[in-house]
Amino acid sequence: MIQRAEVIAGGTKSEVDELRKSVLSLSDTTGISNIELATTAETLASAGIEMKKIPDFLDTITRASVASGANTSSVFEGLQARSEERRVGKECRS
């Protein structure tokens, strides 16, 4: 799944290595499976997040997941929906 994120986001070898390390570290510290985290990284890449920014996004999503008890995919979907609501709201006010 990290490889798919690499293909989608077009990251460099060092960015891919950083993402891999981030996934393993987050999995170790939170207990969330590395497969779930790698899948979420792939989803972030599919949403257009640059490879070099995915580790930071993944860290935030993982922390929110641990705090809320929701899985990382659900947290990302919630954030994405909220972002879309804000965008549409701004367009309506313009």
For each residue, the residues with C-beta under 8 A, 3 or more apart:
1: 4 5 35 38 39 41 42
2: 5 6 16 19 20 23 38 41 42
3: 6 7 16
4: 1 7 8 42 45
5: 1 2 8 9 11 16 19 38 41 42 44 45 51 54
6: 2 3 9 10 11 16 19 45 51
7: 3 4 10
8: 4 5 42 45 46
9: 5 6 45 49 50 51 54
10: 6 7 51
11: 5 6 15 16 19 50 51 52
12: 15 16 51
13: 16 17
14: 17 18
15: 11 12 18 19 51 52
16: 2 3 5 6 11 12 13 19 20 51
17: 13 14 20 21
18: 14 15 21 22 52 55
19: 2 5 6 11 15 16 22 23 41 51 54 55 58
20: 2 16 17 23 24
21: 17 18 24 25
22: 18 19 25 26 54 55 58 59
23: 2 19 20 26 27 34 37 38 41 58
24: 20 21 27 28 34
25: 21 22 28 29
26: 22 23 29 30 32 37 58 59 62
27: 23 24 30 31 32 33 34 37
28: 24 25
29: 25 26
30: 26 27 62 65 66
31: 27
32: 26 27 36 37 62 65 66 71 72
33: 27 36 37
34: 23 24 27 37 38
35: 1 38 39
36: 32 33 39 40 71 72 73
37: 23 26 27 32 33 34 40 41 58 62 72
38: 1 2 5 23 34 35 41 42
39: 1 35 36 42 43 73
40: 36 37 43 44 58 61 72 73 76
41: 1 2 5 19 23 37 38 44 45 54 58
42: 1 2 4 5 8 38 39 45 46
43: 39 40 46 47 73 76
44: 5 40 41 47 49 54 57 58 61 76
45: 4 5 6 8 9 41 42 48 49 51 54
46: 8 42 43
47: 43 44 76 80
48: 45
49: 9 44 45 53 54 57
50: 9 11 53 54
51: 5 6 9 10 11 12 15 16 19 45 54
52: 11 15 18 55
53: 49 50 56 57
54: 5 9 19 22 41 44 45 49 50 51 57 58
55: 18 19 22 52 58 59
56: 53 59 60
57: 44 49 53 54 60 61
58: 19 22 23 26 37 40 41 44 54 55 61 62 72
59: 22 26 55 56 62 63
60: 56 57 63 64
61: 40 44 57 58 64 65 72 75 76 79
62: 26 30 32 37 58 59 65 66 72
63: 59 60 66 67
64: 60 61 67 68 70 75 79
65: 30 32 61 62 68 69 70 71 72 74 75
66: 30 32 62 63 69
67: 63 64
68: 64 65 75
69: 65 66
70: 64 65 74 75 78
71: 32 36 65 74 75
72: 32 36 37 40 58 61 62 65 75 76
73: 36 39 40 43 76 77
74: 65 70 71 77 78
75: 61 64 65 68 70 71 72 78 79
76: 40 43 44 47 61 72 73 79 80
77: 73 74 80 81
78: 70 74 75 81 82
79: 61 64 75 76 82 83
80: 47 76 77 83 84
81: 77 78 84 85
82: 78 79 85 86
83: 79 80 86 87
84: 80 81 87 88
85: 81 82 88 89
86: 82 83 89 90
87: 83 84 90 91
88: 84 85 91 92
89: 85 86 92 93
90: 86 87 93 94
91: 87 88 94
92: 88 89
93: 89 90
94: 90 91
